[in-house]
Amino acid sequence: MSLLSIKRLTKSFGGLTAVNNVSFDVEPGQIVGLIGPNGAGKTTVFNLITGIYRPDQGEILFDQQAVSRLPTHRTISLGIARTFQTIRLFQNLSVLENVLSGRHCLMKSGVFSSLLHTPRQRREERAALVKVLQYLEFVGLSDQAEQLAKNLSYGNQRLLEIARALATEPRLLILDEPAGGMNEQETSSLVALITRMRENGITILLIEHDMSLVMRVCENIVVLEYGSKIAEGSPEEIKQNRRVIEAYLGTEDEE
């Protein structure tokens, strides 16, 4: 049974159809890549899944529940988290505080408890801090917990975004160009991190222009062009698909 099911998804902006009748499934425990040329509609699909946009047609099912009309905070509470193509950290907060902000959606204490610092609220804060330190250790940033986010290297800011998303305890993690701006060593570390997240039971859907990363980590790849799905399959099937080669991957004799 699919964890995420996209059915006939369509979204237009004015006269431009950004996503056109797109369907695909993501099975539990899979790493799925969504690829295509710039402007193919990939990020629009992510924004539809996470409630930033509403589809014109079609539906999105997460664990058999319709989510295409839910606000973003509800999709997060169901177990969907994401990172963004453009880094969106709290630059003047510490690394630790950034990840704690992701934990907020799981906190049960209300305003009254927070104002009075009740025993329950203090226990919850201590438990959240323990979890956050575990996520920082997981992504390799525990030694930089007190650094301001803006002082991290670009690659480490990418990792901080992932740690903040993990703090929401997602079942599905959506990564929008996670290797963007990373060097070769950072990208190799990211590949290992993505693999470890899957081993920890997190299903991953990612957009990425680094085809070596996509081919290494993804079990299934969906290809978009001009908002429409033109192919879907394993990395080997995608590499041999003539339409994908012409639209995106290019041929060996091209300059």
N, C-alpha and C positions, 0 to 999 in steps of 0.2 A: 504494500500500500504506500502510495507516494506521500512524502512529507509536505511537499509543495507541488501544487498542480496549477499551471497556467493554461487557461482555456480561451482561445479565440480573442485574445486581448488586443484592443484597438484604442489608440489615443491620438487625437488631432489637436493641433494648435493653429487656429485660423484655417487657412487653406492647406496647411502642411500636415500630412499624416506621418507622425513620428513612429508609431507602432501600428502594424497592420496585420490583424488576424493571427497573432503569434500564440502558439501552443507548445508547451513542453512540461515535463515532470522532473522533479528532483526526488530521488529515493533517499530514505534515511541512511546516513553514513556516507553518502556520496560526496565527491568533490566535482562540481560541474562548472565548466567554463562557458561564459557568454562572450563571444568574440565577433568582430566585424569592423569595417572601416569607420573612421570618424564620422559621426552623424548617422550611424546605422540604427540608433534607437536604444542602445544598450542601457545607458543611464536612465532613460525614460522608463524602461521596464523596471529597473531597481526602484525608481521613485513611485511607480504604481504599486509595487509589492509592499513598500513601507508606508503607504498612506499619504505621501506628499502630493501625489496627483490622484485623481479619480478617473477610472477608465470610462471611455465613451461606450464601449461594448466589451463583452466578455466577463470572465470572473477569475478570481484568484482564491484558491483553497489552500489553507495551511492546516495540516492534520485534520482534513475533512471539514474545516470550518471556513465559511466565506469571510474574507478579510478585506476585500477591495473597497469597502465603504467605511472601514474603521479608521479613526484618527491614529496618528503615529504612536501616541503613547499606549494605545491599546494593542497595536501590533507588537510593540516591545514587551508588554506584559505577557503576551502569548508565547514569546520565545523567539522573536525575530530581531536581530541586531545588525547594524551595518557600519561601515566606514565610508568615507567620501573621497572622491577623486581629488578635490581640493581640501587640504587638511583643515579641520575645524576644531582645534583645541582651544582651551582657555589659556591663552599664551602667558598671562601674568599670574596664573596659579601654578602651584608646584605639580610635579609628576603625580605625587600621591593624591593631591586634591582633585586632579583631573579624573583619575580612576574612581575616586570616591563619588564624583558626580554621576558616573554611570551606575553606581550602586543605589542611587537614590530611589529608583523606581521599585526597588524591592523592600524598602523600609516601611514598616508598619506603624511606627509611632506617629501620632498626629501632632498638630500644632500645639495643643495643650501640653502633651508630654514633652515636646521639645523645649517649650518655654520654661517648664518647671524642672527639666532635667531629671525626670523620674527614673527609678531604678531600671525599669524596662527599657527606656530610651538609652540609658548609658550602656546597658548590656548589648543592645542592638548596635550601637556605635562601635563598641569594642569588637563585636563579631564582624562587622563590616570592615574594620581596619585589618583584621587578620586575613580576611578574604582578599582584600586589595593587595596586601603584601604578597600573597600567593600568586596573584595574577602578574604582578610586576616581576617576580622571580621567574614565572613561566615564560615571559617574553624577553627576559634578560635585562630588565631595567631596575632591578632592586637596589643597585648601588647608586642610582640617580634619583631616588624617591624624593629628595628635598630640593632638587634642581627645579628652577622655573621651566615650564614647557618650552618657552621661546629660546632657551639656551641649549636645547638638545640639537644634535645633528638632524638633518632632514630625515635620514633613515630611521633614527630613533623616535622622531615624532610620528612616523608611520606606525612603529611598534606601539607607541603610547596610545594611538587611536584604537589599535586592536585590543590592547589591555582594557581600555575603557569599555569597548563593546563586550568583551568577555565578562566584565563585571556585572552585566545584566543577566548573566547565566543563560545565554541563548541556546536554542536547539538548532537554529539556522543562522549562520553568520554570512552576511553579504559583504563582500570586499570589492570596492570600486578602485581598480588599478592600484593594488597594494604595493607593487614593486616600482611604481612611478618615482623617478628621481633617485632610485637606489643604485649603488655600484654593484659589481659582480659578486663581491663577497657578501654584501648585505642581502642580495637576492638569493644566494645560496642558503643563507641563514633563514630567510623567509620561507623558502621551500620546506626546510626542516620543521619550522614552526607550524605551517599549514598542515603538514603530515601529522604532527603531534596533536593538533587540535582535533583532527578527524579521529585519531586513536582515542581521544578522550570523549568521543561520542557526539561531536559537533558536526553537523552537515554544513557544507560550504558551497556557496555560489559566488563566482568571482568574474569580474571583467578584468582583462589584462591584455596589454599590447605586446608584452614580452612572450613570444610564442614558445621559446624554450622552456619557460616556466609553465605555461599552459600545458604543453605536451608532456612535461615531467609529472605534474601533480594531478591532472584532471582525468577522470575515468570516462566522462561524457562531455561533449562539447556541442554547444548550440551556436550556429552562425547566422548573424543578421546582416542584411544589406537593404538599404533604403527602407528600414522599418519592418521588413518581412523576413521570415525564417527561410533560409535557402538550403540549410543542411543541418543534420544532427547525427552524431555518432561518436565512436571511440576516436582517440587521437590518430590511430592508423587510418581509419576510414576518412577522417577529415583531411589528412595530409594527401590522400589520393583522390579526393573529390574534385573533379575538373572545374565545377562551377565555383567552388571555394578558392581554388588556385587562381582562377581568372579574376575573381572579385577582390581577393584579399591577400592570400599568401604569396602570389607571384610565382613566376616560373624561373627555372635556373638560368635561362638564357637572357632574362631581362636585366638591363643595366640599372 
